[in-house]
Amino acid sequence: MGLYARAILPRLIHAGMRQELFLPYRQRLVLEAEGRVLEIGFGSGLNMPHYATTLAVIGLDPSHLALSMARNSAQTGLRSIGLLEASAETIPLARHSVDTIVSAWTMCSIPDVARALGEVRRVLKPSGRLLFVEHGRSPDASVAKWQDRLTPIWKHVAGGCHLNRAVSALVEQAGFRIERLETGYMTGPRPLTFMYEGCARPQ
Ligand SMILES: C[S@@+](CC[C@H](N)C(=O)[O-])C[C@H]1O[C@@H](n2cnc3c(N)ncnc32)[C@H](O)[C@@H]1O
């Protein structure tokens, strides 16, 4: 990992992702979290203040700096918070050991997202749920065309972020049944802002 990815990008992501416009998405996302919770792509822990205080949450992220920022800002009343420096492509947790997996603006950035979703399915209990809020591929052909054009450049400056991933299809292909899905644009340039918010269960 180069200096930019290690020491600069996590701070830029934190500054970009703490905007107020994301707050309603974060609040809705974690509302249904229950039991032992794993959040993949935890970053600097911006979802922490929104979890119910009774929960035990594990935050997983490959960035050492992002997790340090989360640790330093951890002023939540969560029952417990554990931080794991790891990739979602190889989650260091036992099979069927987690009740809820949360993913916020993360599936865009994982290099092998299919593998990561396979890992999510492995560690999630059969009765568990995957809660997600992600940006991704637009159903509008003209926007999707720009997403395909911009992604090769964008991913180099934005920590591997792909603008053109069809999130719900990826989740289904990994063996999940989508229980709830809301899609639509949030404020901002259309190639960056087509949102997928939902909940899925292992098939
Ligand atoms: C756009 S940020 C979102 C951060 C946080 N989820 C939020 O809502 O603010 C994407 C996050 O995905 C993380 N990430 C990148 N590759 C990953 C991987 N292989 N496994 C898990 N997380 C990863 C990045 O380090 C970063 O923290």
PDBQT file of the ligand as one rigid body, heavy atoms in Angstrom, charges set to zero:
ROOT
HETATM    1  C1  LIG A 301     -16.076   5.098   0.927  1.00  0.00    +0.000 C 
HETATM    2  S1  LIG A 301     -15.361   4.349   2.309  1.00  0.00    +0.000 S 
HETATM    3  C2  LIG A 301     -16.760   4.104   3.369  1.00  0.00    +0.000 C 
HETATM    4  C3  LIG A 301     -16.388   4.073   4.807  1.00  0.00    +0.000 C 
HETATM    5  C4  LIG A 301     -17.527   3.835   5.792  1.00  0.00    +0.000 C 
HETATM    6  N1  LIG A 301     -18.216   2.595   5.518  1.00  0.00    +0.000 N 
HETATM    7  C5  LIG A 301     -18.513   4.974   5.797  1.00  0.00    +0.000 C 
HETATM    8  O1  LIG A 301     -19.709   4.740   5.653  1.00  0.00    +0.000 OA
HETATM    9  O2  LIG A 301     -18.093   6.114   5.980  1.00  0.00    +0.000 OA
HETATM   10  C6  LIG A 301     -14.949   2.694   1.776  1.00  0.00    +0.000 C 
HETATM   11  C7  LIG A 301     -14.274   1.868   2.836  1.00  0.00    +0.000 C 
HETATM   12  O3  LIG A 301     -14.043   0.557   2.326  1.00  0.00    +0.000 OA
HETATM   13  C8  LIG A 301     -12.813   0.125   2.834  1.00  0.00    +0.000 C 
HETATM   14  N2  LIG A 301     -12.299  -1.010   2.044  1.00  0.00    +0.000 N 
HETATM   15  C9  LIG A 301     -11.535  -0.976   0.932  1.00  0.00    +0.000 A 
HETATM   16  N3  LIG A 301     -11.197  -2.226   0.573  1.00  0.00    +0.000 NA
HETATM   17  C10 LIG A 301     -11.766  -3.058   1.476  1.00  0.00    +0.000 A 
HETATM   18  C11 LIG A 301     -11.760  -4.466   1.653  1.00  0.00    +0.000 A 
HETATM   19  N4  LIG A 301     -11.096  -5.273   0.810  1.00  0.00    +0.000 N 
HETATM   20  N5  LIG A 301     -12.426  -4.985   2.700  1.00  0.00    +0.000 NA
HETATM   21  C12 LIG A 301     -13.110  -4.178   3.547  1.00  0.00    +0.000 A 
HETATM   22  N6  LIG A 301     -13.149  -2.843   3.434  1.00  0.00    +0.000 NA
HETATM   23  C13 LIG A 301     -12.478  -2.286   2.417  1.00  0.00    +0.000 A 
HETATM   24  C14 LIG A 301     -11.928   1.351   2.791  1.00  0.00    +0.000 C 
HETATM   25  O4  LIG A 301     -10.768   1.237   3.600  1.00  0.00    +0.000 OA
HETATM   26  C15 LIG A 301     -12.909   2.412   3.276  1.00  0.00    +0.000 C 
HETATM   27  O5  LIG A 301     -12.868   2.547   4.665  1.00  0.00    +0.000 OA
ENDROOT
TORSDOF 0
